[in-house]
Amino acid sequence: MSNSLLELQHMLRNYGLLISFSGKFSQEIIEELGEAVKKYLETEDRPKNDIYNVFSIFIEQTQNIKNYCKSKEGTEAYAQISSSCIVTIGRTDSGNYVSSGNLVENDKVSHLTDILDELNGLEKTDLKKLYKEKLKQDLPPDALGAGIGLLDIARKAAQPLEYTITPVDQQFSFFTLRAVV
């Protein structure tokens, strides 16, 4: 077992991973990991704005996944989707990144990629303007949020958002989102 853990540690270092969690997201887990992320980045003597952006993106990504899972409660897909969640925070030469992933139903993929492609096509000033417009909109009573999570992530990221969609089967694909700060 210890050799396996040593191999895993080397692999995590090679990928620049600082923190990783895989499993069902709860509000408590998100909060605890968020605090750990903040404390870790503070020990690295990172600029406060970078720490805030990494923390904020982490919270948005994990909340988006948690909300998607919650919307599937009571369905046959719930157990499979809620156990597929993962988030990692790492470091590259160009900065820190937050990556997350989870299963999504195939019929949601095109809507999700359309939103991300639209956001990636906007300049920072346009993202800021769209964000302010979205904040002013009234929410439908059954809305899980203001629908600005991905927009906020795009605003705070230093580069366009990276995403992949990996088909799993007839019902699901695995969606991965990466934001670099």
Phi, psi and omega in degrees: 000318184296326177294323178296318179293322178296317177298317178298316179299317178297318179296316179299317178298318180299327178272359180071021182284131178258318182219140177215139174221135178228127179145193182286128180275131171239165179300320181296317179296316179300315181295315181296314179295322178300316177297318179298319178299310180302310182298318180297312181295326178296327179288342179273002180057046178276152175302142183304322180296320177296316179300313180300315183294317178298313180300313182297317179295319177303312181298314180299313182297314182290324177294319178301315180294313180302316180295321178297315179299315181300323180293345181260359178304139180086357178256164177296332184280346189305308184300317181292316181293312186292336178269000183264002190282141177211145173219140176225150174233132183214185182227139173235180177297332183267357179142189178274158176221156173236125177239142177219161179201156176191162174290141172229151178289140185303328181287354177261347188299312186294323177298316180296315180291327176299315179298312182295319178297320178297313180298318180292340179273356183262148173282163181303321180294322178291324176297319180295317180297314179298320179300313180296321178297316181296323180297331182277346183286146174283143180268140171295150183303329183264011182289142177278342181187185182281356180074024183246006182303306180295324178297317179295320177299314179299322179297322186272343181284146180278344182224166174302148179293140177256138176215155173225150174236118181245112178301135180253311179200196182295335185259327190233155167229156177260122182259129177237135178234135179229129177236129180257132179252000000 
